[in-house]
Amino acid sequence: MSRIAETFAELKRDNRRGLIPFITAGDPDLSTTRNLIVELAGAGATLIELGVPFTDPMADGPVIQRASERALRHGFGLAEVLQVAAEARKQTDVPIILFSYFNPLLQFCGRDRADETSALPAFSFEKLARAAKAAGIDGILVTDLVPEEAGEFASVLRANDLDMIFLVAPTSTDERLQMIAENSSGFIYAVSRAGVTGAREQMSLEAEKLVARIRQFSDLPVAVGFGISTPDHVREVSRYADAVVVGSAIVAEIEKVEISGDLVSRVGEFVRELTGRG
């Protein structure tokens, strides 16, 4: 059983719901990211989504786009993100998920030398999977990798005991939900509404309907994200989902106190408020 599966099994035994905070690696710098991972774990995070900064984050709203821009100014790559995860792993057993677009992962994989003569690019997914596993990563969610094209990638992750997590949206058909359910492990990430990431004043009614639809096809835990930004939102979504993902609201807190020496503690306090532990 994976660390993610064990975590959700424990939540179920205790009749609790989880909180999954998202942060962008390298925002405001990699050293702070490492400290934030440890702080979030101590603040009650069930899992942590570690975003890999990308130059063209089309699924993200302006808050996370700005975070990627700030992080990319430091000129690091995925290897440094994995190193940060490895350092944080020494101080916490909370599962860590890489949340990325496919391009940065492919850049890390590099072209497979054995296929230099092929007309089609080939990438060493094994290199990525082994490095992620060695760094203490538990799963990978690729925002722009659809299940129809993820077969080889998902197979390599499974062989290295890494969970492959997919997104589903209110617009997903039942046929697509079934396909994703059959190819997912760890949990399924349900997007609360169509569109990009970003905090909202009110939660979409579509999220609860989507979770109910997913449960027709899968027994995997379901986490709901996009637009969740307040303790009231967390309580509302926790009625029907196994975990709640909070991204933009946390990244916005980081942006507000970026130059402050107490950034890490301030973000930890914000997460404790979301979980009712503040």
C-alpha positions as CSV (number, residue, x, y, z in Angstrom):
1,M,0.0,0.0,0.0
2,S,1.4,3.4,-1.0
3,R,1.9,6.2,1.5
4,I,-1.0,8.1,-0.1
5,A,-3.3,5.1,0.2
6,E,-2.3,4.5,3.9
7,T,-3.0,8.2,4.6
8,F,-6.5,8.1,3.2
9,A,-7.1,4.8,4.9
10,E,-6.2,6.3,8.2
11,L,-8.6,9.3,7.5
12,K,-11.4,6.9,6.8
13,R,-10.8,4.9,10.0
14,D,-10.9,8.1,12.0
15,N,-13.9,9.5,10.0
16,R,-11.9,12.6,9.1
17,R,-11.4,14.6,5.9
18,G,-8.0,15.7,4.6
19,L,-6.5,19.0,3.6
20,I,-4.1,19.2,0.7
21,P,-2.2,22.5,0.4
22,F,-0.5,23.5,-2.8
23,I,2.7,25.6,-3.0
24,T,4.9,26.5,-6.0
25,A,8.5,25.2,-5.6
26,G,10.9,28.0,-5.5
27,D,8.4,30.7,-4.5
28,P,9.9,32.8,-3.0
29,D,13.0,30.5,-3.0
30,L,13.9,26.9,-2.7
31,S,15.1,27.1,0.9
32,T,11.8,28.6,2.0
33,T,10.0,25.9,0.0
34,R,11.7,23.2,2.0
35,N,10.7,25.0,5.3
36,L,7.2,25.4,4.1
37,I,6.8,21.7,3.4
38,V,7.8,20.9,6.9
39,E,5.6,23.6,8.3
40,L,2.6,22.6,6.3
41,A,3.0,19.0,7.5
42,G,3.1,20.2,11.1
43,A,0.1,22.4,10.5
44,G,-2.2,19.5,9.6
45,A,-1.7,18.9,5.9
46,T,-2.8,15.4,4.8
47,L,-0.7,15.5,1.6
48,I,1.2,18.3,0.0
49,E,1.1,19.3,-3.6
50,L,4.5,20.7,-4.8
51,G,4.0,22.7,-7.9
52,V,6.8,22.6,-10.5
53,P,7.0,26.1,-12.0
54,F,6.4,26.4,-15.7
55,T,6.6,29.2,-18.3
56,D,3.1,28.6,-19.7
57,P,0.8,27.5,-16.9
58,M,-2.4,27.6,-18.9
59,A,-4.6,25.8,-16.3
60,D,-3.6,28.3,-13.5
61,G,-5.0,31.7,-12.6
62,P,-3.0,34.8,-12.1
63,V,-2.0,34.1,-8.5
64,I,-0.2,30.8,-9.4
65,Q,1.0,32.2,-12.7
66,R,2.8,35.0,-10.7
67,A,4.3,32.4,-8.4
68,S,5.7,30.5,-11.3
69,E,7.2,33.7,-12.7
70,R,8.9,34.5,-9.3
71,A,10.2,31.0,-9.0
72,L,11.6,30.8,-12.5
73,R,13.7,33.9,-12.0
74,H,16.0,31.7,-9.8
75,G,16.9,29.5,-12.8
76,F,16.5,26.1,-11.3
77,G,15.1,22.9,-12.7
78,L,13.3,19.8,-11.6
79,A,16.4,18.3,-10.2
80,E,16.6,21.1,-7.6
81,V,12.8,20.7,-6.8
82,L,13.4,17.0,-6.1
83,Q,16.4,17.9,-3.9
84,V,14.2,20.2,-1.8
85,A,11.6,17.4,-1.5
86,A,14.4,15.0,-0.4
87,E,15.6,17.4,2.3
88,A,12.0,18.0,3.6
89,R,11.4,14.2,3.6
90,K,14.0,13.8,6.4
91,Q,11.6,15.7,8.7
92,T,8.2,14.5,7.7
93,D,6.3,11.4,6.5
94,V,3.4,13.4,5.0
95,P,3.0,12.3,1.3
96,I,4.3,14.8,-1.3
97,I,2.8,15.0,-4.8
98,L,4.5,16.6,-7.8
99,F,2.0,18.8,-9.5
100,S,3.4,19.7,-13.0
101,Y,2.8,20.3,-16.6
102,F,4.4,17.6,-18.8
103,N,7.0,19.8,-20.4
104,P,9.3,20.2,-17.3
105,L,9.1,16.5,-16.7
106,L,10.1,15.7,-20.3
107,Q,13.0,18.1,-20.0
108,F,14.2,16.2,-17.0
109,C,13.8,12.8,-18.6
110,G,15.8,13.8,-21.6
111,R,15.8,12.0,-25.0
112,D,16.4,8.3,-24.8
113,R,19.8,7.7,-26.4
114,A,18.6,4.2,-27.6
115,D,16.1,5.9,-29.8
116,E,18.2,8.6,-31.4
117,T,17.4,7.4,-34.9
118,S,13.6,7.4,-34.3
119,A,11.5,10.1,-36.1
120,L,9.5,10.5,-32.9
121,P,10.9,11.8,-29.6
122,A,11.4,9.2,-26.9
123,F,12.0,10.0,-23.3
124,S,13.4,8.1,-20.3
125,F,10.4,8.1,-17.9
126,E,12.4,5.6,-15.8
127,K,14.9,8.3,-15.0
128,L,12.2,10.6,-13.6
129,A,10.4,7.9,-11.7
130,R,13.5,6.7,-10.0
131,A,14.6,10.2,-9.1
132,A,11.2,11.1,-7.8
133,K,11.0,7.9,-5.7
134,A,14.5,8.5,-4.3
135,A,13.5,12.0,-3.3
136,G,10.5,10.8,-1.3
137,I,7.8,11.8,-3.8
138,D,4.7,9.7,-3.6
139,G,2.7,10.5,-6.7
140,I,2.6,12.7,-9.8
141,L,-0.2,14.8,-11.3
142,V,0.4,16.1,-14.8
143,T,-2.2,18.7,-15.6
144,D,-1.9,18.5,-19.4
145,L,-1.4,14.7,-19.8
146,V,-4.6,13.0,-20.7
147,P,-5.2,9.3,-19.9
148,E,-5.4,8.3,-23.5
149,E,-1.7,9.3,-23.9
150,A,-0.5,8.4,-20.4
151,G,-0.1,4.6,-20.7
152,E,3.7,4.4,-20.8
153,F,4.2,7.1,-18.2
154,A,1.7,5.6,-15.8
155,S,3.1,2.2,-16.2
156,V,6.6,3.4,-15.3
157,L,5.3,5.2,-12.3
158,R,3.5,2.1,-11.1
159,A,6.6,0.0,-11.5
160,N,8.3,2.4,-9.1
161,D,5.5,2.5,-6.6
162,L,4.4,6.0,-7.5
163,D,0.7,7.0,-7.8
164,M,-0.6,8.5,-11.0
165,I,-3.3,11.1,-10.2
166,F,-5.6,12.5,-12.8
167,L,-7.9,15.5,-12.9
168,V,-11.7,15.3,-13.7
169,A,-14.0,18.2,-14.3
170,P,-17.8,18.8,-14.2
171,T,-17.7,18.7,-18.0
172,S,-16.2,15.1,-18.0
173,T,-18.5,12.5,-19.5
174,D,-19.3,9.3,-17.7
175,E,-17.2,7.4,-20.2
176,R,-14.2,9.6,-19.4
177,L,-14.8,9.3,-15.7
178,Q,-14.7,5.6,-16.0
179,M,-11.5,5.7,-18.0
180,I,-9.8,8.0,-15.5
181,A,-11.0,5.8,-12.6
182,E,-9.5,2.7,-14.2
183,N,-6.1,4.4,-14.7
184,S,-5.8,6.4,-11.5
185,S,-4.2,5.4,-8.2
186,G,-3.8,7.2,-4.9
187,F,-6.8,9.5,-5.3
188,I,-8.8,11.3,-8.0
189,Y,-8.6,15.1,-8.1
190,A,-12.0,16.6,-8.9
191,V,-12.0,20.2,-10.3
192,S,-14.8,22.1,-8.7
193,R,-15.6,24.1,-11.8
194,A,-14.6,24.7,-15.3
195,G,-11.8,27.3,-15.8
196,V,-8.5,28.0,-14.2
197,T,-7.3,27.9,-10.6
198,G,-8.1,30.8,-8.3
199,A,-9.9,31.6,-5.1
200,R,-13.6,32.3,-5.2
201,E,-16.2,33.8,-2.9
202,Q,-18.6,30.9,-3.3
203,M,-18.2,27.2,-4.1
204,S,-19.7,25.7,-7.3
205,L,-22.7,23.4,-6.8
206,E,-21.2,21.3,-9.6
207,A,-18.5,19.9,-7.3
208,E,-20.8,17.8,-5.1
209,K,-22.5,16.4,-8.2
210,L,-19.2,15.5,-9.7
211,V,-18.0,13.7,-6.6
212,A,-21.2,11.6,-6.6
213,R,-20.6,10.8,-10.3
214,I,-17.0,9.7,-9.6
215,R,-18.1,7.4,-6.9
216,Q,-20.2,5.4,-9.4
217,F,-17.0,4.3,-11.1
218,S,-14.3,4.3,-8.4
219,D,-13.6,3.5,-4.7
220,L,-10.6,5.8,-4.7
221,P,-10.7,8.8,-2.4
222,V,-11.8,12.0,-4.1
223,A,-10.1,15.4,-3.4
224,V,-11.8,18.6,-4.6
225,G,-9.9,21.7,-5.6
226,F,-10.0,25.0,-7.5
227,G,-11.6,28.0,-5.8
228,I,-11.4,26.8,-2.1
229,S,-10.0,29.6,0.0
230,T,-11.8,29.9,3.4
231,P,-12.5,27.7,6.4
232,D,-16.2,27.7,5.4
233,H,-15.3,26.4,2.0
234,V,-13.2,23.6,3.6
235,R,-16.1,22.6,5.9
236,E,-18.6,22.7,3.0
237,V,-16.5,20.5,0.7
238,S,-15.6,18.2,3.5
239,R,-19.3,17.1,3.7
240,Y,-18.9,15.1,0.5
241,A,-15.2,14.8,-0.5
242,D,-12.4,12.9,1.1
243,A,-10.0,15.8,1.0
244,V,-9.9,19.5,0.1
245,V,-7.2,21.1,-2.0
246,V,-6.3,24.7,-1.3
247,G,-3.8,26.3,-3.7
248,S,-4.3,29.9,-4.8
249,A,-5.3,31.1,-1.4
250,I,-2.1,29.8,0.2
251,V,0.1,31.1,-2.7
252,A,-1.6,34.5,-2.3
253,E,-0.5,34.4,1.4
254,I,3.0,33.7,0.4
255,E,2.9,36.6,-2.1
256,K,1.6,39.0,0.6
257,V,4.4,38.2,3.1
258,E,7.2,37.3,0.6
259,I,9.7,39.7,2.1
260,S,8.7,39.1,5.7
261,G,10.9,37.0,7.9
262,D,7.9,35.2,9.4
263,L,6.6,34.0,6.0
264,V,6.7,30.3,7.0
265,S,5.0,30.7,10.3
266,R,2.3,33.0,8.7
267,V,1.5,30.4,6.1
268,G,1.4,27.7,8.7
269,E,-1.0,29.8,10.7
270,F,-3.3,30.3,7.7
271,V,-3.4,26.5,7.1
272,R,-4.2,25.9,10.7
273,E,-7.1,28.3,10.4
274,L,-8.4,26.3,7.3
275,T,-8.3,23.1,9.3
276,G,-9.8,24.6,12.4
277,R,-6.6,24.1,14.3
278,G,-5.7,27.8,14.4
